Amino acid sequence: MAEEHRHHLFHHKKEDEPPVEAAVYSETAYGSGPDSAYAETTEAVAYAEPEVDYKKEEKHHKHLQQLGEVGAAAAGAYALYEKHEAKKDPEHAHRHKIEEEVAAAAAVGAGGFAFHEHHEKKESKKEDEEAHGKKHHHLF
């Protein structure tokens, strides 16, 4: 295997591709002294924005939303399990109550993440519709 493949869950970025140059602007200021030498050269490079694949972005946010939902369900189930264990095992009830609270907090956090990704997905869908010329006509 000559090439190494790195798999990451989030933020895939192609490092090998250089940005696409759109235009280069160069300006040279001339000196007015006895030497008439060049004083300063300024160069500005503008880069073209790569085409955004909104459908791919929407699918990515949908996947993350579903991951958040699964995480919230799993953490909620674990919290309920720990609540049951606290009643069943009075000797270690305090420990089970703490784990229940931690799991409940994790469930709330995962639910918030799923909610956030839901809105990101909706925003990506809206940007896709705007980019492809679909207009929304509101009557009221």
C-alpha positions in Angstrom: 0.0 0.0 0.0 2.0 2.9 -1.3 -0.4 5.7 -0.3 -1.6 6.2 3.2 -5.3 6.9 3.7 -6.4 8.8 6.8 -10.0 8.4 7.8 -11.5 11.1 10.0 -15.1 11.5 11.1 -15.4 15.2 10.6 -13.9 17.9 8.4 -12.5 16.2 5.3 -10.1 18.5 3.7 -8.0 17.8 0.6 -4.5 19.0 1.5 -2.9 18.2 -1.8 -5.0 20.5 -4.0 -3.7 24.1 -4.3 -6.2 26.9 -4.4 -7.2 28.0 -7.9 -5.9 31.4 -8.9 -8.3 33.7 -10.6 -6.4 36.9 -11.2 -3.0 38.4 -10.2 -2.6 42.1 -9.8 0.8 43.7 -9.5 1.7 47.3 -8.9 5.2 48.9 -8.7 5.8 52.4 -7.2 8.7 54.3 -8.7 11.0 56.5 -6.7 11.5 60.2 -7.5 15.0 60.5 -6.0 18.3 60.9 -7.8 18.6 57.1 -8.2 15.1 56.7 -9.7 15.0 53.2 -8.2 12.0 51.0 -7.5 10.6 51.8 -4.1 8.1 49.1 -3.5 6.2 46.3 -5.3 2.8 45.3 -4.2 1.1 42.1 -5.4 -2.4 40.9 -4.7 -3.7 37.5 -5.7 -7.4 36.7 -5.8 -8.5 33.1 -5.4 -11.6 31.7 -7.0 -14.1 30.1 -4.6 -14.5 26.3 -5.3 -17.9 25.2 -6.3 -19.9 24.2 -3.2 -21.8 20.9 -3.4 -24.9 21.8 -1.3 -26.4 18.3 -1.7 -23.3 16.7 -0.2 -23.3 19.3 2.6 -26.9 18.6 3.3 -26.3 14.9 3.4 -23.4 15.4 5.8 -25.5 17.5 8.2 -28.3 14.9 8.0 -25.8 12.2 9.0 -24.5 14.2 11.9 -28.1 14.9 13.0 -28.8 11.2 13.0 -25.6 10.6 15.0 -26.8 13.1 17.6 -30.2 11.5 17.8 -28.7 8.0 18.3 -26.3 9.5 21.0 -29.2 11.1 22.8 -31.2 7.9 22.7 -28.3 5.8 24.0 -27.4 8.3 26.8 -31.1 8.5 27.8 -31.4 4.7 27.9 -28.2 4.5 30.0 -29.6 7.2 32.4 -32.8 5.1 32.9 -30.7 2.0 33.5 -28.6 3.8 36.2 -31.8 5.0 37.8 -33.1 1.4 38.0 -29.7 0.3 39.4 -29.8 3.0 42.1 -33.1 1.5 43.3 -31.9 -2.1 42.9 -28.5 -1.7 44.6 -29.0 0.6 47.6 -25.4 0.0 48.8 -24.0 1.8 45.7 -27.0 4.1 45.1 -25.0 7.3 45.3 -22.7 6.2 42.5 -25.6 5.1 40.3 -27.3 8.5 40.9 -24.2 10.4 39.8 -23.8 8.2 36.7 -27.5 8.8 36.0 -27.0 12.6 36.1 -24.0 12.4 33.9 -25.8 10.3 31.3 -28.8 12.6 31.4 -26.5 15.6 30.8 -24.9 13.7 27.9 -28.4 13.0 26.5 -29.3 16.7 26.6 -26.0 17.6 24.9 -26.4 15.1 22.2 -30.0 16.3 21.7 -28.8 19.8 21.4 -26.2 18.8 18.8 -28.9 17.0 16.8 -31.0 20.1 16.9 -28.1 22.2 15.7 -27.3 19.9 12.8 -31.0 19.9 11.9 -30.9 23.6 11.4 -27.6 23.4 9.5 -29.2 20.9 7.2 -32.2 23.2 6.6 -29.8 26.1 6.0 -27.8 24.1 3.5 -31.0 23.1 1.7 -32.1 26.7 1.5 -28.7 27.8 0.1 -28.9 25.0 -2.5 -32.4 26.3 -3.6 -31.1 29.9 -3.8 -28.0 28.8 -5.8 -30.1 27.0 -8.3 -32.6 29.8 -8.8 -35.6 28.5 -6.9 -37.6 31.3 -5.4 -40.1 31.2 -2.6 -43.2 33.2 -3.1 -44.9 34.2 0.1 -48.5 35.4 -0.1 -48.8 36.6 3.5 
